[in-house]
Amino acid sequence: MALGLDVHQDLSAWLRLEQTPGVGNESARRLLAVFGLPEQIFAASHAALSEVVTPRLAKALLASPPEFQQQLDKTLAWQEQPGNLILTLADAGYPRALLEIPDPPLMLYVKGRAALLEAATVAVVGSRNATVQGIRNAEQFSESLSNAGLCISSGLAAGIDAAAHQGALRGPGSTIAVIGTGADIVYPARNRNLAHLIAEGGCVVSEYSLSTPALAPNFPRRNRIISGLAKGVLVVEAAAQSGSLITARMAAEQGREVFAIPGSIHSPLSRGCHQLIRQGAKLVESAQDILEELQLQSVPLPAPHTLAKPVAVHMDTSETGLLKEISFDPVHMDMLASRTGIDISSLTTELLTLELSGQLEALPGGYYRRLA
Protein backbone atom coordinates (compact mmCIF):
# COMPACT_ATOMS: atom_id res chain seq x y z
CA MET A 1 0.00 0.00 0.00
CA ALA A 2 1.35 3.43 -0.85
CA LEU A 3 2.29 5.71 1.99
CA GLY A 4 -0.02 8.62 2.66
CA LEU A 5 -3.72 9.22 3.16
CA ASP A 6 -6.05 6.49 1.93
CA VAL A 7 -9.29 7.73 3.44
CA HIS A 8 -10.82 10.82 1.87
CA GLN A 9 -12.38 11.77 5.19
CA ASP A 10 -8.95 11.97 6.81
CA LEU A 11 -7.61 14.15 4.01
CA SER A 12 -10.67 16.37 4.23
CA ALA A 13 -10.10 17.04 7.92
CA TRP A 14 -6.37 17.75 7.54
CA LEU A 15 -7.01 20.01 4.57
CA ARG A 16 -9.77 21.85 6.43
CA LEU A 17 -7.36 22.48 9.31
CA GLU A 18 -4.71 23.74 6.88
CA GLN A 19 -7.20 25.94 5.04
CA THR A 20 -8.85 27.55 8.08
CA PRO A 21 -7.99 31.28 8.03
CA GLY A 22 -5.69 32.20 10.91
CA VAL A 23 -4.50 28.66 11.61
CA GLY A 24 -0.76 28.35 11.19
CA ASN A 25 1.58 25.48 11.96
CA GLU A 26 2.05 26.53 15.58
CA SER A 27 -1.64 26.84 16.43
CA ALA A 28 -2.41 23.64 14.50
CA ARG A 29 0.16 21.72 16.53
CA ARG A 30 -1.28 23.08 19.78
CA LEU A 31 -4.73 21.93 18.74
CA LEU A 32 -3.46 18.52 17.68
CA ALA A 33 -1.59 18.10 20.97
CA VAL A 34 -4.79 18.70 22.93
CA PHE A 35 -7.48 17.08 20.80
CA GLY A 36 -5.61 14.49 18.72
CA LEU A 37 -6.49 14.15 15.04
CA PRO A 38 -8.18 16.96 13.06
CA GLU A 39 -11.56 15.19 13.14
CA GLN A 40 -11.53 15.52 16.94
CA ILE A 41 -10.65 19.20 16.69
CA PHE A 42 -13.70 19.89 14.56
CA ALA A 43 -15.89 17.80 16.87
CA ALA A 44 -14.94 19.95 19.87
CA SER A 45 -17.10 22.77 21.21
CA HIS A 46 -16.35 26.45 20.85
CA ALA A 47 -15.66 26.63 24.58
CA ALA A 48 -13.17 23.75 24.44
CA LEU A 49 -11.40 25.20 21.42
CA SER A 50 -11.24 28.63 23.08
CA GLU A 51 -9.12 27.15 25.86
CA VAL A 52 -6.40 26.41 23.30
CA VAL A 53 -6.75 29.21 20.75
CA THR A 54 -8.48 32.58 20.68
CA PRO A 55 -12.30 32.65 20.59
CA ARG A 56 -12.12 34.23 17.14
CA LEU A 57 -9.97 31.38 15.82
CA ALA A 58 -12.23 28.85 17.54
CA LYS A 59 -15.17 30.33 15.63
CA ALA A 60 -13.24 30.07 12.35
CA LEU A 61 -12.47 26.42 13.05
CA LEU A 62 -16.15 25.60 13.39
CA ALA A 63 -17.02 27.26 10.07
CA SER A 64 -16.22 25.77 6.69
CA PRO A 65 -13.27 27.58 5.03
CA PRO A 66 -14.18 29.62 1.92
CA GLU A 67 -14.33 27.52 -1.25
CA PHE A 68 -13.21 24.49 0.76
CA GLN A 69 -15.09 21.89 -1.28
CA GLN A 70 -13.49 23.14 -4.48
CA GLN A 71 -10.02 22.89 -2.92
CA LEU A 72 -10.79 19.42 -1.54
CA ASP A 73 -11.97 18.14 -4.93
CA LYS A 74 -8.83 19.52 -6.58
CA THR A 75 -6.60 17.95 -3.93
CA LEU A 76 -8.28 14.54 -4.16
CA ALA A 77 -7.91 14.56 -7.94
CA TRP A 78 -4.23 15.55 -7.66
CA GLN A 79 -3.51 12.80 -5.12
CA GLU A 80 -5.00 10.17 -7.40
CA GLN A 81 -2.52 10.96 -10.17
CA PRO A 82 0.37 8.47 -10.40
CA GLY A 83 3.40 9.52 -8.39
CA ASN A 84 1.50 12.03 -6.22
CA LEU A 85 1.23 11.65 -2.46
CA ILE A 86 0.11 13.70 0.52
CA LEU A 87 1.75 13.17 3.92
CA THR A 88 0.64 14.64 7.24
CA LEU A 89 2.23 14.82 10.68
CA ALA A 90 0.24 11.70 11.60
CA ASP A 91 1.56 9.59 8.69
CA ALA A 92 4.13 6.86 9.24
CA GLY A 93 5.77 8.00 6.00
CA TYR A 94 6.27 11.58 7.21
CA PRO A 95 10.05 12.28 7.07
CA ARG A 96 11.61 11.70 10.46
CA ALA A 97 14.18 14.44 9.89
CA LEU A 98 11.43 17.06 9.71
CA LEU A 99 9.93 15.86 12.99
CA GLU A 100 13.20 17.03 14.61
CA ILE A 101 12.90 20.67 13.51
CA PRO A 102 11.07 23.34 15.55
CA ASP A 103 8.40 24.03 12.92
CA PRO A 104 7.56 20.89 10.90
CA PRO A 105 5.04 21.38 8.07
CA LEU A 106 1.50 20.28 8.80
CA MET A 107 1.16 18.62 5.38
CA LEU A 108 3.54 17.71 2.57
CA TYR A 109 2.51 17.46 -1.07
CA VAL A 110 4.95 15.04 -2.69
CA LYS A 111 5.48 14.35 -6.38
CA GLY A 112 7.92 11.61 -7.35
CA ARG A 113 10.03 9.25 -5.27
CA ALA A 114 8.73 9.82 -1.74
CA ALA A 115 11.28 7.32 -0.35
CA LEU A 116 13.98 9.94 -0.93
CA LEU A 117 12.54 11.91 2.00
CA GLU A 118 14.22 9.36 4.29
CA ALA A 119 17.52 9.31 2.39
CA ALA A 120 20.80 10.70 3.75
CA THR A 121 20.70 14.20 2.30
CA VAL A 122 22.89 17.29 1.86
CA ALA A 123 21.35 20.63 0.92
CA VAL A 124 23.12 22.70 -1.75
CA VAL A 125 22.04 26.34 -2.05
CA GLY A 126 23.32 29.65 -3.36
CA SER A 127 22.73 32.72 -5.46
CA ARG A 128 20.13 32.97 -8.20
CA ASN A 129 22.55 35.22 -10.11
CA ALA A 130 25.43 32.80 -9.91
CA THR A 131 28.74 33.04 -11.74
CA VAL A 132 29.80 30.45 -14.29
CA GLN A 133 32.26 29.01 -11.77
CA GLY A 134 29.56 28.86 -9.11
CA ILE A 135 27.25 26.94 -11.46
CA ARG A 136 30.02 24.47 -12.24
CA ASN A 137 30.88 23.99 -8.57
CA ALA A 138 27.23 23.41 -7.65
CA GLU A 139 26.79 20.85 -10.41
CA GLN A 140 29.99 18.97 -9.75
CA PHE A 141 29.82 18.97 -5.95
CA SER A 142 26.23 17.72 -6.20
CA GLU A 143 27.15 15.05 -8.74
CA SER A 144 30.01 13.81 -6.55
CA LEU A 145 27.83 13.70 -3.44
CA SER A 146 25.08 11.95 -5.39
CA ASN A 147 27.60 9.41 -6.66
CA ALA A 148 28.56 8.82 -3.02
CA GLY A 149 24.95 7.87 -2.31
CA LEU A 150 23.72 11.16 -0.85
CA CYS A 151 20.53 12.85 -1.97
CA ILE A 152 20.73 16.59 -2.72
CA SER A 153 18.00 18.95 -1.54
CA SER A 154 17.58 22.44 -2.93
CA GLY A 155 14.90 24.94 -3.85
CA LEU A 156 14.47 24.74 -7.67
CA ALA A 157 15.39 28.42 -7.99
CA ALA A 158 17.46 29.73 -10.89
CA GLY A 159 21.23 29.67 -10.54
CA ILE A 160 22.87 27.49 -7.90
CA ASP A 161 19.69 25.57 -6.97
CA ALA A 162 19.00 24.48 -10.54
CA ALA A 163 22.66 23.51 -11.05
CA ALA A 164 22.61 21.43 -7.84
CA HIS A 165 19.53 19.52 -9.00
CA GLN A 166 21.05 18.90 -12.43
CA GLY A 167 24.29 17.58 -10.98
CA ALA A 168 22.49 15.38 -8.46
CA LEU A 169 20.31 13.79 -11.13
CA ARG A 170 23.47 12.45 -12.78
CA GLY A 171 24.20 10.28 -9.75
CA PRO A 172 22.28 7.54 -7.93
CA GLY A 173 21.58 9.70 -4.87
CA SER A 174 19.20 11.89 -6.90
CA THR A 175 17.58 15.07 -5.61
CA ILE A 176 14.68 16.67 -3.71
CA ALA A 177 13.26 20.01 -4.86
CA VAL A 178 11.48 21.89 -2.07
CA ILE A 179 9.31 24.54 -3.70
CA GLY A 180 7.57 27.67 -2.46
CA THR A 181 4.38 27.26 -4.52
CA GLY A 182 1.69 24.64 -4.76
CA ALA A 183 2.95 21.30 -6.05
CA ASP A 184 0.95 21.84 -9.24
CA ILE A 185 2.89 25.01 -10.15
CA VAL A 186 6.45 25.32 -11.47
CA TYR A 187 8.32 28.49 -10.55
CA PRO A 188 10.35 29.90 -12.17
CA ALA A 189 8.81 28.83 -15.48
CA ARG A 190 12.25 28.40 -17.05
CA ASN A 191 12.81 25.40 -14.76
CA ARG A 192 9.73 23.56 -16.02
CA ASN A 193 11.71 20.85 -17.85
CA LEU A 194 14.01 20.43 -14.85
CA ALA A 195 11.02 20.10 -12.53
CA HIS A 196 9.61 17.33 -14.72
CA LEU A 197 12.96 15.50 -14.65
CA ILE A 198 13.07 15.78 -10.87
CA ALA A 199 9.51 14.47 -10.55
CA GLU A 200 10.53 11.45 -12.67
CA GLY A 201 13.91 10.65 -11.11
CA GLY A 202 13.77 12.51 -7.81
CA CYS A 203 11.15 14.20 -5.69
CA VAL A 204 9.30 17.54 -5.62
CA VAL A 205 7.91 18.63 -2.24
CA SER A 206 5.72 21.51 -1.10
CA GLU A 207 3.97 22.38 2.15
CA TYR A 208 1.63 24.77 0.35
CA SER A 209 -1.84 23.84 -0.84
CA LEU A 210 -2.43 23.32 -4.54
CA SER A 211 -2.57 26.42 -6.74
CA THR A 212 -0.64 28.52 -4.20
CA PRO A 213 1.14 31.11 -6.39
CA ALA A 214 4.71 32.35 -6.05
CA LEU A 215 4.44 34.63 -3.00
CA ALA A 216 7.62 36.26 -1.68
CA PRO A 217 7.20 35.25 2.01
CA ASN A 218 6.85 31.56 1.09
CA PHE A 219 10.37 31.13 -0.26
CA PRO A 220 12.37 31.99 2.88
CA ARG A 221 9.91 29.87 4.85
CA ARG A 222 10.39 26.80 2.67
CA ASN A 223 14.14 27.00 3.33
CA ARG A 224 13.65 25.37 6.75
CA ILE A 225 12.47 22.24 4.91
CA ILE A 226 15.47 22.25 2.56
CA SER A 227 17.84 22.30 5.54
CA GLY A 228 15.59 20.20 7.79
CA LEU A 229 15.73 17.23 5.43
CA ALA A 230 19.53 17.40 5.31
CA LYS A 231 22.47 16.40 7.46
CA GLY A 232 24.26 19.54 6.34
CA VAL A 233 23.94 22.58 4.07
CA LEU A 234 26.53 23.62 1.47
CA VAL A 235 26.44 27.28 0.43
CA VAL A 236 28.16 27.61 -2.95
CA GLU A 237 27.85 31.35 -3.62
CA ALA A 238 25.96 34.02 -1.68
CA ALA A 239 25.94 37.78 -1.42
CA ALA A 240 26.13 39.43 2.01
CA GLN A 241 22.33 39.75 2.05
CA SER A 242 21.12 36.46 0.60
CA GLY A 243 18.32 33.98 1.08
CA SER A 244 20.98 31.28 1.20
CA LEU A 245 22.21 32.75 4.47
CA ILE A 246 18.68 32.30 5.86
CA THR A 247 18.92 28.61 4.95
CA ALA A 248 22.33 28.39 6.62
CA ARG A 249 21.02 30.07 9.78
CA MET A 250 18.06 27.70 9.90
CA ALA A 251 20.40 24.75 9.42
CA ALA A 252 22.52 25.85 12.37
CA GLU A 253 19.39 26.30 14.52
CA GLN A 254 18.28 22.80 13.51
CA GLY A 255 21.61 21.32 14.54
CA ARG A 256 22.77 20.67 10.97
CA GLU A 257 26.31 21.22 9.69
CA VAL A 258 26.99 24.29 7.55
CA PHE A 259 29.59 24.24 4.76
CA ALA A 260 30.75 27.07 2.50
CA ILE A 261 32.97 27.32 -0.58
CA PRO A 262 35.40 30.26 -0.39
CA GLY A 263 35.95 32.65 -3.29
CA SER A 264 37.68 35.84 -4.29
CA ILE A 265 37.72 38.63 -1.71
CA HIS A 266 36.66 40.96 -4.52
CA SER A 267 33.58 39.00 -5.55
CA PRO A 268 30.24 40.14 -4.04
CA LEU A 269 29.01 36.55 -4.30
CA SER A 270 31.81 35.34 -2.04
CA ARG A 271 30.99 37.66 0.85
CA GLY A 272 28.13 35.56 2.16
CA CYS A 273 30.28 32.41 2.17
CA HIS A 274 33.16 34.24 3.86
CA GLN A 275 30.76 35.58 6.47
CA LEU A 276 29.54 32.05 7.19
CA ILE A 277 33.11 30.77 7.48
CA ARG A 278 33.94 33.53 9.98
CA GLN A 279 30.87 32.45 11.95
CA GLY A 280 32.03 28.84 12.11
CA ALA A 281 30.89 27.21 8.87
CA LYS A 282 33.26 24.55 7.53
CA LEU A 283 35.39 25.73 4.61
CA VAL A 284 35.28 23.08 1.89
CA GLU A 285 37.22 22.68 -1.33
CA SER A 286 35.89 19.28 -2.37
CA ALA A 287 32.99 16.92 -1.91
CA GLN A 288 35.39 14.72 0.04
CA ASP A 289 35.62 17.42 2.74
CA ILE A 290 31.85 17.20 3.28
CA LEU A 291 31.83 13.40 3.39
CA GLU A 292 34.61 13.39 5.96
CA GLU A 293 32.91 15.98 8.15
CA LEU A 294 29.65 14.01 8.07
CA GLN A 295 31.61 10.82 8.84
CA LEU A 296 30.32 9.04 5.76
CA GLN A 297 33.53 7.35 4.75
CA SER A 298 31.80 3.98 4.77
CA VAL A 299 29.78 5.11 1.76
CA PRO A 300 31.45 4.00 -1.51
CA LEU A 301 33.13 7.11 -2.81
CA PRO A 302 33.96 8.21 -6.35
CA ALA A 303 37.41 9.49 -7.20
CA PRO A 304 38.28 12.62 -5.17
CA HIS A 305 36.59 15.62 -6.71
CA THR A 306 37.56 19.25 -6.27
CA LEU A 307 36.49 22.56 -7.71
CA ALA A 308 35.44 22.60 -11.33
CA LYS A 309 38.13 22.59 -13.99
CA PRO A 310 37.48 23.84 -17.52
CA VAL A 311 38.08 21.63 -20.51
CA ALA A 312 41.51 22.18 -21.98
CA VAL A 313 41.39 23.97 -25.33
CA HIS A 314 43.96 24.98 -27.91
CA MET A 315 44.81 28.68 -27.92
CA ASP A 316 47.29 30.69 -29.91
CA THR A 317 50.18 32.61 -28.31
CA SER A 318 48.36 35.93 -28.05
CA GLU A 319 45.43 34.35 -26.17
CA THR A 320 47.81 32.57 -23.79
CA GLY A 321 49.55 35.85 -23.09
CA LEU A 322 46.25 37.60 -22.46
CA LEU A 323 45.08 34.84 -20.14
CA LYS A 324 48.18 35.32 -17.99
CA GLU A 325 47.07 38.90 -17.37
CA ILE A 326 43.67 37.81 -16.01
CA SER A 327 43.51 36.59 -12.41
CA PHE A 328 40.75 35.09 -10.32
CA ASP A 329 39.93 38.61 -9.15
CA PRO A 330 37.91 40.82 -11.55
CA VAL A 331 39.90 43.07 -13.89
CA HIS A 332 38.51 45.72 -16.24
CA MET A 333 39.12 45.40 -19.99
CA ASP A 334 40.65 48.93 -20.04
CA MET A 335 43.28 47.72 -17.58
CA LEU A 336 43.90 44.65 -19.78
CA ALA A 337 44.31 46.88 -22.83
CA SER A 338 46.81 48.98 -20.91
CA ARG A 339 48.77 45.96 -19.67
CA THR A 340 48.91 44.09 -22.97
CA GLY A 341 48.96 46.88 -25.55
CA ILE A 342 46.22 45.07 -27.51
CA ASP A 343 43.75 47.39 -29.23
CA ILE A 344 40.17 47.28 -27.91
CA SER A 345 38.73 45.66 -31.04
CA SER A 346 41.21 42.76 -30.99
CA LEU A 347 41.01 42.53 -27.21
CA THR A 348 37.21 42.16 -27.33
CA THR A 349 37.54 39.33 -29.84
CA GLU A 350 40.14 37.49 -27.78
CA LEU A 351 38.17 37.93 -24.56
CA LEU A 352 35.10 36.48 -26.25
CA THR A 353 37.14 33.49 -27.50
CA LEU A 354 38.44 32.84 -23.98
CA GLU A 355 34.95 33.17 -22.55
CA LEU A 356 33.46 30.72 -25.05
CA SER A 357 36.24 28.24 -24.31
CA GLY A 358 35.44 28.34 -20.62
CA GLN A 359 38.71 29.96 -19.58
CA LEU A 360 37.24 33.15 -18.17
CA GLU A 361 33.97 34.75 -17.17
CA ALA A 362 32.54 38.12 -18.25
CA LEU A 363 31.17 40.17 -15.36
CA PRO A 364 28.94 43.27 -15.42
CA GLY A 365 30.60 46.61 -16.16
CA GLY A 366 33.30 45.34 -18.52
CA TYR A 367 35.10 43.22 -15.93
CA TYR A 368 36.53 39.73 -16.47
CA ARG A 369 37.95 37.06 -14.23
CA ARG A 370 39.78 33.80 -14.78
CA LEU A 371 37.99 30.53 -14.06
CA ALA A 372 41.01 28.23 -13.74
C-alpha positions, 0 to 999 in steps of 0.5 A, a space after each residue: 500500500 502506498 504511503 499517505 492518506 487512503 481515506 478521503 475523510 482523513 484528508 478532508 479534515 487535515 485540509 480543512 485544518 490547513 485551510 482555516 484562516 488564521 491557523 498556522 503550523 504553531 496553532 495547529 500543533 497546539 490543537 493537535 496536541 490537545 485534541 488528537 487528530 483533526 476530526 476531533 478538533 472539529 468535533 470539539 465545542 467552541 468553549 473547548 477550542 477557546 481554551 487552546 486558541 483565541 475565541 475568534 480562531 475557535 469560531 473560524 475552526 467551526 465554520 467551513 473555510 471559503 471555497 473548501 469543497 473546491 479545494 478538496 476536490 482539486 486535492 483529491 484529484 491531484 492525489 489520485 494521479 500516479 506519483 503524487 502523495 500527501 503526507 501529514 504529521 500523523 503519517 508513518 511516512 512523514 520524514 523523520 528528519 522534519 519531525 526534529 525541527 522546531 516548525 515541521 510542516 502540517 502537510 507535505 505534497 509530494 510528487 515523485 520518489 517519496 522514499 527519498 525523503 528518508 535518504 541521507 541528504 545534503 542541501 546545496 544552495 546559493 545565489 540565483 545570479 550565480 557566476 559560471 564558476 559557481 554553477 560548475 561547482 554546484 553541479 559537480 559537488 552535487 554530482 560527486 555527493 550523489 555518486 557517493 549515495 547522498 541525496 541533494 536537496 535544494 529549492 528549484 530556484 534559478 542559478 545554484 539551486 538548478 545547477 545542484 539539482 542537475 548535478 544530483 540527477 546524474 548520480 544515484 543519490 538523486 535530488 529533492 526540490 522543495 518549492 515555495 508554490 503549490 505542487 501543481 505550479 512550477 516556478 520559475 517557469 524556465 525550470 519547467 523541464 528540470 522540474 519534470 525530470 526531478 519528478 521522474 527521477 527525484 522528488 518535488 515537495 511543497 507544504 503549500 496547498 495546490 494552486 498557491 502562487 509564487 508569494 515572496 514570504 513563502 520562499 524563505 519559509 520553505 528554506 527550513 524544509 530544505 535544511 531540515 531534510 539534510 544532514 548539512 547545508 553547502 552554500 556555494 555562492 551568496 551575497 552578504 544579504 542572501 536567502 541562502 544565508 537564511 537557509 544556513 542560519 536555519 540549518 545551524 538552529 536545527 543542529 545541521 552542519 553548515 559548509 561554504 565554498 570560499 571565493 575571491 575577496 573581490 567577488 560580491 558573491 563570495 561575501 556571504 560564504 566568507 561571512 559564514 566561514 567567519 561564523 564557524 561554517 566549515 570551509 570546503 574545497 571538495 565533496 570529500 571534505 563534506 563526506 569526511 565531516 559528516 563521517 560518511 567514509 563507509 559510503 562507496 566514494 567516487 574518485 576525489 573531486 575538487 572545484 570545477 576545472 574547464 576543458 583544456 582547449 587549444 589557444 594561440 600565443 596571443 590568447 595565452 599571453 592575455 590569459 596570464 594577465 587575467 587573475 581570479 579577481 575581476 579586472 577591467 578590460 581597459 586595464 587589460 588593454 593597458 597591460 597588454 597593448 592590444 587594441 580594444 577591437 582585438 582585445 574584445 575578440 580574444 576575450 570572447 574566445 576565452 569566454 566561449 572556451 570556458 577559460 574566463 567569465 565576463 562580469 557586469 561593467 566590462 570586468 573579467 575574471 579567470 575561471 582556472 
